[in-house]
Amino acid sequence: MAGFPTNGQSFYLARAVLNPPTSLCKKLFPAIGEWHDRLAAKELSPGDPIQPNVAENAFVQMIMMFRKTFIQDSALMKELHPCYPIWQHLIFSDPAYLSFKR
């Protein structure tokens, strides 16, 4: 809530209404989708590195939310800080990203 009123008023994030394409989100942390699906289907075996629990499920959901938020925020951040090396990553020249950025 940093910077927003705490007196019970609502707040508004303009970027939150713009959803990046799912295909673009899947390019960030691509394995998280597989883990999400496996956890939802309970297809883990005892040898898997993670086991379904509240913390693990919350972590997977958080990563899925972060990739969407990262793409949303990157459009503005790229304009504010155009020299950052991260902008050289292929995702930022992807046609889906360029279309979303507009």
Buried (B, 14 or more C-beta within 10 A) or exposed (E): EEEEEEEEEEEEEEBEEEEBBEEBBEBBBEEBBEBBEBBEEEEBEEEEEBEBEEEBBEBBEEBBEEBBBBBBEBBEBBEEEEEEEEBEEEBBEBEBBEEBBE
